[in-house]
């Protein structure tokens, strides 16, 4: 029921409805004018997950948070009532909304926040036959009684499980523990199907059968509250806290995903709930370490989507655990199949957005696609395009939420580029216009006194790389880019980047840039697109668990000046950082970055340096006594790309990152320090022959011949 009008009238109507219906299990989000019911704000809403209510009052006058609204709508029982309090629907998008502050960008004010997202919400509500709209001018004569229309939910007679689907899931979880190792289980469902409860029921059964250590993980503790609630109910004699259960030496315990990797635990079973909201890199690590594991994920969720999980992680399962199984739960627990409220919420928040099917785009080729730069208004007016585009973004990023849809439609500095083939969207890039600050603000950004929201590249180039000019320039940042999974590796991504670059240059931007969680594949992609690295984060990102890297390409003379200085600073910093804060950066990430930096030329080595290299490579000079020359020639070889992958990995770990001889030996499958030292001597010897002048090479040949003769 939508109650649309001024704030006081809406609250009075909602309060009257509460008194009329006399239902005890109620929750009110936002401002209220009664103390008869507990009120919460949007930030507190997620703590209610796992609860059940008969009435939910959501006061959108206090701000419409799509993530909170989507999560809370799933707490209603079948036959329950959702009261949505809004301004008049035709005017809603013109009213100030506190939640819009979350997508505001520095340099833009509230007049730049268009309200397209709320306009779309209002349009859907007005057209939906299952939404009852009450206004001061139009009030239905028949009172609403949820109990009169409560759905008939089929009863399933089982002491713990509420549906056959849930019982099947519990049995499948038990088999993971009792069957063969390395046969993971994946549970998928839409919300409200009892997936998390099934994990808790199974965990309690295993404890009851004497299994000792059940581990639980999730993107956040609150996500497993219903899991532990079910387990605690089934083990009433056990000692328990909200996130741990102990029963005579047997336990169920929650640990954060990164903790389970950095501090491996003994486990009879690991349960991973809301897996779609955990970075793929962490999921892969958990799979490698824990041989009995269950991944559970929501297909269409408010904090991450199982569609992206399916695309990315199931392929990894096929390669590394080919005997994995999947159980899909379809039968709702709290409401009936084809529930009209669930369908409406899915439409409102695009929870069921999906790209074109694989079959529809199978014959796409780069010569036949068309580049388009649609406006946000055009997306609002074309629901089919919006769903295809948002569906692509959903499968590309593991944590795409309904708030991202609001940002897509209302982000004040956001631009869109896409590739279309026969009417279907096959690739998309989200772009953010950044920078353009005056000199006074640029100085405050450079000194660290201001961090303007929404200007990632401009702020980081200025404050972190120390380039005052950067914040005054106009940059175009590629925030996200994705190509339909069925047509990847056909040149579409590069075509899209080239098209964005051309458009940005034509419209006067000084540079094109991007920032992303580094993987070897992504670094290679952006290098092929013509961008170059200028910065690497010192800590792994919270969203991807990868080191973030920043790439740039200048588009004008001011951009060239700034990018040249940024590249020079990065070239000086990266080798030093590898020996300090980045000492454990993967060599597969370090190698392509080192290959594309300016490096000290081997011409900087003097005659004595070359003698040091000869003495190390072909005699018995100590490693440390020749280290300066070894570092110079190593950087040259990495930058010139003349090393094998194995040799590059070893030199990065030992020469640049200063990792121990034991660690380097293990990583290179060598027997110990002596074998590792000998291998480095051989690599350095080959580099001497590659880089040295004729005189040094002749000396090297004589020393090498002498060594061989001595061996005979």
N, C-alpha and C positions, 0 to 999 in steps of 0.2 A: 504494500500500500504506500503510494507516494502522497505525502501531505505537503503541498506546495503553496507557499505564501510568505508573509513576513515572519521573522523569527518567533515573536511572542505568540502569534496566532498558531503557528505550527506546534510549538511546545505545549500550548493549552490543549489543542486537539489530541496530541499524543497522550498527554496525561489523562484526559477524559477516556480515551480508548483503553488505557491500562486499567482504570478503575472499573470500567464497564465489563472488561473481560475477566478480571480477577484471577489472573494467572501468576503463580508465584515465581516461576523461573524466568526472570526477565533481566535484561542488561541494556543500559543506555550509554551510548557513546556521544560525547560532546556536551554542550551546555544543556541544562535542564532547569525547570522552575519548580521542581518538587524534590523533597528528600525521602520520598516513598520508595525510591529505587536507587541502587548504587550506580554512580556515574563514573565513567572512565574517559581518558583522552585516547587519541589514536595511538600514541606511543605505548600505552598500557594494553592495547587490544590483543596483541599476540600472546600475552600471558594467559588468555582465556582459551587457547586452543586445547582441545581435549574435553572441554566442558560442553554441556548441552543446555539449550534454552528453548522456551516456548515463544518468547517475544524478544526481538532485537530491535531497539530504537536507535537509528543512526542519524544524528543531527548534522547534516552536511553544511548547515550555516556555520558550524565551527571548523569547517574544512573537510574536503572530501579526499581522503587518503585511499587510493585504489587498492593498495596492498592490505591495509587494515580491513577495508570493507569486504574484500574478497575472502580474507581469512575468516572473519566473523560470520559471514553468511553460511559457512559450513558448520557452524555450531548449532543451527536450528534443528529441532526435531521435526520429523514428518508431521504435517498439520500445523506447524508453527507459523508465525507471522513476522514479517520484516516490515517495519515502519521506517521509511526513508523521508526525512524532513529536508526540504529544499526551498530555495527561493522559487518564485514563479518560473516554470520550466523554460519559457521563451526568453526569460531575462537572466537565467542562472549564470550563463557564461560571462555576463557583464558585471557580476557582483565580485567584490574582493574575496579571495579564498586563501586562508593562511597556509595551506599546503603548497600553494604555488611558489612559496618562498624556497621550497626545496629544489626547484629547477631554475630559480632566478640566476642570472649571470651578471657579474660586475659590469657596469657601464650601461645597463638597461634598467628601467624602472617598471613599476606595475602596469603602466599604460602599454608596455610592450608585451605583456602577458595576455595573449589573445583569448584564452578560454575555449579553444577549439575542442579540447578533450571533454569539457563539461557540456559543450553544445552537442557533441556526439552522444554523450550519456542521455541528455534530455530527449534527443530525437528517438533513440531506441526505446526509452520508457514510454513515450507518447504513442509509439507504434505497436507496442507489445500487448496482446490481448489479455495476458495474465497479470498485468500491472494495473491496479485500481488507483486512479488519480483523484485526489480530493483537493479542491481549492475553495476559497471563500465563496466563489460564485457557483460551484458545482459540488454538492455533497450527496452521495448516494443515500437513498431512503432506507435501504436494507442494511441493518448493522452487520458488521463482520464478526463471525464466530468461527475461529479456526477449528474448534473441536467438531463443528458440524460437517466439515469437509476433510477431516483427517483421513489420509490414505490408508488403504488396507495393505499393510506390510506383512508379507507371508511369515508366519512363525516357523522357527527352526528349533527343534527340541534338542539342545545340547547344553551341558552344564557350564561351559565356558564360551564356546563360539556361537556367534549370532547368525551366521550364514554358512551355507555349504562352502562357498568360496573361502571363507576365513578358516574353516576346518581343513580344507585342502592345503592352504598355505602353511598352517601349523605343522601338518604332517610332512610337508616338503622340507621345512626348516629342520625338523628332527632328523630326516634322512641325511642332511648335510653332515651331521655329527656322526651318525652311525654307519654311513656308507663310505665309499672310497674318498681319499683325500683329493684335493684340487678339482672338485666338481662344484663350483660356486652356484648359488641360487640367486636369481633376480626376481624380486616381487615388484610388480607394477600395478598401479591403480589410479583412478581419480580419487580425490579426497573423499572422506566419509565412507570408505569401503572396509575399514577395520584393519588396514595394513599394519600400522604401528602396534595396535593391540595384539595382532597375531604374533608379532615378534616377542612381546611381553609374555603372552601365554606359553609360547614355545620355550622361552628362556626359563620360566618357572617349572615347566615339566621336566626339563633337563636337570635342573637343580634337584628336583624331587627324585630323579633317578640316579643321583650321585655324581653328576659331572661337576667339576670343581670350579672352573674359571670361564665365565661367559662375559665377554667384553662387548661394550656398546659404544658406538660413536655416531656423531651427527654434526652438521655444521654449527650447531649451538645446542646447549643443554636443554633449553625449553622444548626443542623439537621432539625429545624422547620422553616427555612427561607422561603421556598416555601409556607408553611402553612400560615404564616403571610402575605406574599405577596398577596396570593389569597384573604385573609380576608380584607386586606387594599384596594385592588381594588374594592371589593364589598361594602365597606363602605367609599366612598370618602369624606364624610363630617366629619368623626370621627377624633379625635386627635390620632396620632399614632407615635410610634417609631418602630424600627425594631422588637421588641419583646413585644409590648404592644399596645392595642387599647382601647380608651375610647370614648364612644358615649353617652353623656347625662346620666352619672351615670352607664352605662352598659359597661362591659369590657371583653376583652380577654387578658390574661396575662400568660407569661412564668414563671415557677418556676422550680428549680432543683428538681429531685425526692426526695432526702433526706430532702430538705427543706419542701416539702409538708407533710412529715411524722412528722418531728420535730416541725413544725409550721402549724398545720392543718388549712385549709382555707374553707370558705363557697364556695360551688360550685354547680351550676346547672348541670355542666358536666365537667368531666376531660378527656382530650384527651392525650393519651400516645403514642407518635410517636417513631419509631425505638425501640420498646419494647424488641426485642431480644438482644439488646446491654445494657440492664439495668439488674443488678443482680436480680435473681429470688426472693430473700428475700425482696427487695424493691417493686417489683411488687405485692407480696403477701400482703405487708403492705398497698399499695395504694388500692388494691381491698377491703381490710377489712374496710378501712376508708371512701372511696368515693362510694356511692351506685349507681351512674350513671357514667359509665366509659367506654371508648373505647380504646382498645389496637390495635395499628397498627404496623405491622412489615414486613420487607422485607424477603422473603424466602431465596434468595441467594444474600447476600450483602457483601460489602467490609469492614463493621465495626461490623459485628455480623450476626449470621445466625438464620433464623426463624425455621430451623430444630430442633435445640436444644430447642428453645422456645416451639415448638410443643410437644416435648417429656416431658419436665419438667413442663411447666406452664399450659398446657391444662388439665393435670391430676389434678392439683390443682383447676382449674375452675370446673371440673366435680364434685369435692367433696364439694366445697364451694359456687358455683353459678351454679347449674346444668341446669339452664335455659338460659345459655349464648348462643349466636349465632355467626356464622362465615360467613363473606362475602369474597369471593376470587375474586380479580381483575386479569383478564388474558389478556385483550386487551391492547396492547401498545398505548401510547399517541403519542410519537414522531416518531415511526417507525412501520413498518408492522409486522404482525405475521410471525414467522419463519425467523426473520431477520438473515442474515448470520454473521454479525459482532457480534451480541449478542451471537450467538452460539459459535463463535470462542473465544470470551473473556471468556465465561464460561469454555471452554476446557483449555485455557491457564492458568487460575487461579484456576481451580478445584472448581469453584463456585457451580457446580452441583454434587460434589462428594457425594456419599451416601453409607452406608453400605449395606450388604446383607439384603434381605427382611426378615421380621419376619417369614414368612412361610418357607423360605429356611433354617433357623437355629432353627426351633421350637424343633427338637428332639435332640439338643446338650446335652451331659452330660459330666461330668468332666473326666470320664474314657476314653473317645474316642478322646479327643483333643490332638493336638501335639504342643509342645512348639518350637518356632523358634526365632532366633536372626538374622534377615536379616540385611544386610548392606544397607547403603544409596544408593550405586551403584545398588544393586539388586532392590530396589524400583524404581529407575530411569528406569530400564530396564523392569519393569512390571507395565504398566499403570493400569491394573485392580486391582492389589494389592494396588497400591498407592491410587486409588480412594476409595477402601473399607476402607483402614486404615485411610485416611484423613476424610472420611465420619463419621467414629466412633468418631474421635476427635472433629469433628464439632458438633455432637449432644451432646457431653459430656460437652462442655464448651460454655457458652453463647457468648463469644467474640472471636471466632476463625476467623482470617482474612487471606487473601492471603499471607501476610508476614509470617504467621505461616507455610505455605507450603514451602516457601523458607528456613525457619529455619529447617524444617523437612529434607530437602534434603541436606542442606549445613552446618548446625550447626557443628562446628569442634569438639565439645566434646559430641555430641549427639549419643546415642545408642538406639536401638529399640528392644523390646521384644513383641511377639504376640502369641496368641493361634489360631490354625487353626483346622477347622473341615470340612472334606470332601472338601478341597480346599478353604473354605470360612473363612475369618478372623472374629473371634467372640470376641476377646479382644485384647487390645494393651496397652503397657506402653512405654512412652518416658522417657529416662534415660539420666542424665548428669553426666559426670565424673568431679569431683571437687577436689580442694585442691592440695597437693603435692608441696607447696611452700617451698623455702629454709628458713632458720631461720631468715635471715635479712628481707625478705619480710614478713614473719609471724609476726615479731615484729612490723612492720609498720601497718599491718592489725589490730593487737591486740590493738595498741595505737590509732586507728581511723584515721591514716594519709593516708591509702590506702583502697579503696573499690573495689577490683577486679571484673570486670564485669563477670557475668556468674558463679560465685562461691557462690551462696546464702548461703548454709549451712556452708561452710568453713569460710566465712566472718562473718556470724552472730554468730556462736559458739565462734569465737575468739573475735570479737569486742563487742558483746552484753552480752555473758555469761562470757567473760574475761578468755578464755582458750587459752593460746598461742600455745599449742600443736596442737589444732584443725586444723589450717591452713596448717600445715606440713603433715597431714595425707591425704590419698587418700580416698575420699568418693564417693559413687554412690547415686545420688539423683533421686528418682522417681518424675519426673516433672508432668506427667499426667498419669492417668490410667483410662481406661474405658472398660466396658463390654457391649456388645450389649444389648440394653434394653429388648429384647424379652427373653433373657436367664440369666438375673440377678438372684441373690439369689440361685445359683446352685453350689457355691464354685469355680467358675472360677477366680474371682478376687484374692482370696487367693492363688489358684494354681499359678497364674501368679507372685504374689509377692514372693512366695516360690521359684519359678524358677529363678527369678531375683536375689534373695539372694544367691542361690547356685552358680550361674554363677559369681556373684561379689566376693564371697569368693574364688572361684576357681582361679580367675584371680588376686587375691592379694589385693583387696580393704580392707580398715580398718573398714569401717562401711557402712551401708545402711541407708538412711534417706529420709525424705520427708517434705514438708512444704505446708500447704493448708489452705483455709478458713474454720474455724471450724464449724461443725454441730455435733449434738450428734451421728448421723448415721456414719459419717466419722470417728469420734474419736473411736467409737466402732469397726469399720472395721480395723483400723490400730492397735488397741490393740489386736484384735484377730489374726492379722498377726504377732504378736510378737514384734512390735515396741513400744517404750515408749516415752511419752512427755518429752521434755527437755527445751522448751521455748514457751512463748505465747506473741504475739505482744500486745503493749499497746494501739494501735489504730486500728480501723477497716480498712480492706484493701480496696483500691480503686476499685479493680476488683470484689470482691465478697460481700462487705459490711459486712463481717464476720471477727472476730478476727482471725489472722493467728496463727497457732500453728506448732511447729516443732517436729517431731518424729524421733527417732534413734533406730538402733539395731547394736551393735558392731559385727564385723566379725573376729577380730584378737586381739592379746594381747594389742597392742597400742590403738585399738578402744575401748577395754574394759576399759582401764585406763581413756581414755577421757570421755566415756559415763557415767562411774560411777561418775566422778566429776561433769559432766553436770547434772545428775539426782539429786545429792546432792544439788547443787546450786538451781535448780528449786524447790526442796522441801522446801528449806528455803525461797525462794522468793515468791512463789505463795500465801501463806496465807497473807503475808504482802501486796502484790499487790491487793488482793481482798478487803482490807480495804482502798485502796487508788486509784490508776489509774484504777483498774478493779472493782470498786465499783458497777457498773451497768452491769457487765457481766452476761449473762443469767445463772441461776442456773443449767439449763440442760446441759450447757457446763462446768461449774465449777465442778459439781458433779463427772463426770467420770475422770476428771483430778485429783481431790483430792483423788479419790479412788485408784489411782495408783502412789502415792508418798510415800516416806519415811516420817513418821510423828513422833512427840515426843511421846514416849510411855507413857501410863498412869502410868507406874512405876516411872516416874519423879515426879508425884504428891506426896507431903509429907502428913503427918497426918493432918496438918492444912488445906491443900487444900481439902482433903476429907471431913473434917468437914464443910468447906465452901459450898461444893456441897450438903451435907446433909441439911444444914441450908437453902439453896436456894430451893432445890427440895421439902423438907418436912416441912419447916417452912416458915418464912416470910422474910428471909434475902434478901436484895436488889440485883437485877441483877448485877449492876455495882460492888458491893462489892465482888462478887464471879467470876468476869469475867475471870481472868487468868485460873482458874480451868475449867470453862465452855468451854473456847477455846480449852484447851488441850483435854478434853474428846470428844468435837465435832469433832476435826480433827481425832482422833482415830476412831470414829464411821464412819466418811465419808470414811476414808482409808480402813476400814474393810468391808464396804458395808453392814452394819447391820441396816440402817435406811430405812424407807419407802421413796418413792419419795417425798411425801408431807412434811414429817418431814425434809428430807435433804434440800429441797428448803427453808424452813423456817429458819433453822439454818444457812445456807449459807448467806441468806439475812441479818439476824440480827446479828449473832455472828461474822461472818467473814467480811461481806461487810459493816456493821454498818449502814444499811439502817434504816430509821425512823420506829418507832413503827406503825405509820399510814400506811406506804407503806407495811410493812410486814403483817399487819392485812388484808389489802385489797387483797394482793397477795394470802393469805391463806384462804380467805373467813371467817375471824373471825370478831367479832363485834367491836373490838377496842383494845387499849393497854392492858387493863386488861385481856381480853380473850387470847390475844397473849402471855402475860407473863405467864398466867396459863398453856397454852399449852406447852411452853418451859419448865416450871417446871416439867410437867409430862414426857416429853421426857428425860430430864436430870435424873429424878428419875429412869427411865427404864435403862439408861446407867450406873447409879451407880450399880444397881443390876447385870449388865452384866460384869463390869470391876473390881469392888471393891473386896477386900479380905473378908474372912468370918466375921471378926470383924466388918468391916464397913457395910456389908450387914445386920448383926444382928441389928446394931444401926438403919439402915434405916428401917428395919421391925418394930422395936418398935415405931419409929417416925410415920410411916405410920399407924400403928394400933391405936396409940394415936389420930391421926388426924381423922380417921374414927369413933373412939369412940366419939370424941368431936362433930362430925357432928350429931351422933345419939342423 
